[in-house]
Each structure stands twice: as C-alpha cells, then as structure tokens.
Amino acid sequence: MEEVCADSVCRQCGKPLEKKSAGRRRIYCSDECRRLWVKKHPSLYKHECMFCGKEYESQTKNQKFCSHDCYIRNRFWRQEDTEEIMKLILAGKKVPMVPKWLKDILNGEAK
C-alpha cells in the first residue's frame, strides 16, 4: 500500500517520504522533523497593540497586546484613570500612558 515517491522528501532532513494511498500528502518524515522546521522557520505576524498602539510582531495570528503589562492595563482600566488623564490634558501636562482607544476618541476617530 505504501510506496516511496521520488520527488517527495522531508522538508527538514531530506529523507524520502512514503506516500500513502489515502489521506494528506506528508511534508515531514516525523513529528521531530516538523517541530525542528517550525522552530527554525517561525511565521511572524504584524500587529498593533490595542492599548498603546505600538507595532510589534508575534508568532500568533490573534495576539492583541504587545506585552502582559498592556493587557493588564487595558483589562483593568478604571473610570478614575480616565478622569486623571483628562485633568492632565486640560492642565497642559504630559500624560504618561494613554490607551489607543482613548486617543482615538480624543482625536474624533471613534467608530
């Protein structure tokens, strides 16, 4: 049932692959070769942090924040923080960290 296909070789080590009569075409000869290839050739996706707006790369498609700190600050954002930022803005002082969604609202770019 299994035959060796001459043009089908492992993507990682180059060993010939056995072709099965049914199912998916194999790319790697073993799980070990698959893990090594993925480790050496990471897929990087570009994202923009939902909190600080910084552009960053990650290996996952759905990551929303550039760091755990941005996630925590976004997750536990309080009304008091918004009031404090507004006081600093109205006083003309520098604001240390403003979330991207708040910047969009202040700039009139809210959806």
LINBELFEN-V64164 format. One line per field, one symbol per residue. ss: DSSP state (H for helix, E for strand, C for the rest). psi: psi as a letter, one per 30 degrees, with the letter a starting at -180 (. if undefined). A space follows every 50 residues. Layout:
# LINBELFEN-V64164
ss=???
psi=???
This chain:
# LINBELFEN-V64164
ss=CCEEEEEEECCCCCCEEEECCCCCCCCCCCHHHHHHHHHHCCCCEEEECC CCCCEEEECCCCCCCCCHHHHHHHHCCCHHHHHHHHHHHHCCCCCCCCCH HHHHHHCCCCC
psi=eklkkegjlkfefgkkkkklflalkkelfleeeeeeeeefikkkkklkkf efgkklklfkegkfkfleeeeeeeehkleeeeeeeeeeeffglkkekkle eeeeeefggk.
